[in-house]
Amino acid sequence: MRTCLLILFLSCCLLLRSSAQTADKHATAATKNLFNHLQQTRHAGFLFGHQDDLAYGAGWQYEKDKSDIRGVTGEYPAVYGWELGHLELDSTKNLDGVPFEFIRQSIRKGFERGGVITISWHFTNPLTGNPAWDAKPGAVASILPGASKHALYLAWLDKLAAFLGSLKDAHGNLIPVIFRPFHELNGNWFWWGKQHCSPGELIALYRFTESYLRDTKQLHHLLYAYNTDRFATREEYLDRYPGDDWVDVVGFDIYQRAEGNINFSKELDRMLGTLESIAEEKKKLPALTEFGYNGIPDSSWWTQTFLPAIGQHRIVYALAWRNAGKKTDGSEEYYAPFPGQVSAKDFTLFAANQRVWLQRRAARAGLYTKGKHR
Ligand code: BMA
């Protein structure tokens, strides 16, 4: 009898250890359900997302219920990306001019449609007061505990925490968010980039930030993404990884630029392979945290380049970057199709593929409710 009980106890321990868990052990039920469902849904398909989808698109801004993805396919995306840069400056609008109040309301709408919310933060260089792209050494070190700008960083985190804590549904329940701080951290274009701090400094900052939000601010509706840019090797990918206890989502950002469809496809396939094996091993959620081909000039890019590159990789979601249109610096950005855009027809074929999940498939999966995925 005693031996049987011991065996039972040991197998329970093993089972507990081998099943995936959120980095925040006190995550809300909805957050844990989301994490668990996404571990399953990735085997059936990936959620398609779009940054700032409800805010603006080709030829429109802040029009009720409008979305370029919906304009093309008849349904909203399954993932909504939002950006919080300038929240730290007490601005009412983010660095791209999107009002924070609009973001808050849209997050609720997206969640109520069964969608997933992810948030990035291109925040100000704390050392110089210039934008996130003011990439110089010293800024990360300056905000660590005991350093000259630590108090300023705490004040910024307090504002971030207040905003994140205000994201509630109609019943007053907190809306789960995939937060991806310090994204593209192996590039050199942001102040938290590779050449501007050591791996130890970045890891200390990541852990401090997470524990401040979770333990000091008691926010338990966040999943944490570790997010690089393109990478050459597994070692490069994991160079600044804060550890299994700190991460829920592993992802990377990739944009097609001048390399051509075939090379882009090969690179994406290679990186997804590495990402997937890391995610399997660490029991994390693999995601394409940002991607795009600016202007999508190729009329069959979605079905002939992007989808084949995703191939059989089991990722959780893919987030296309924003349809900003013409920006103040004169450049243009469109990463998702809109009605009449050259790749719009191809996108409807892409969206019809059963592995591509927009709003309807995501809502049907009931990502926030308890129970096994169908
Ligand atoms: C970048 C560009 C910028 C924007 C920033 C934050 O990739 O789209 O125009 O300010 O993201 O959203």
Residues whose N, C-alpha, C, O or C-beta is under 5 A from the ligand:
A	BS01	BMA	E83 D96 H122
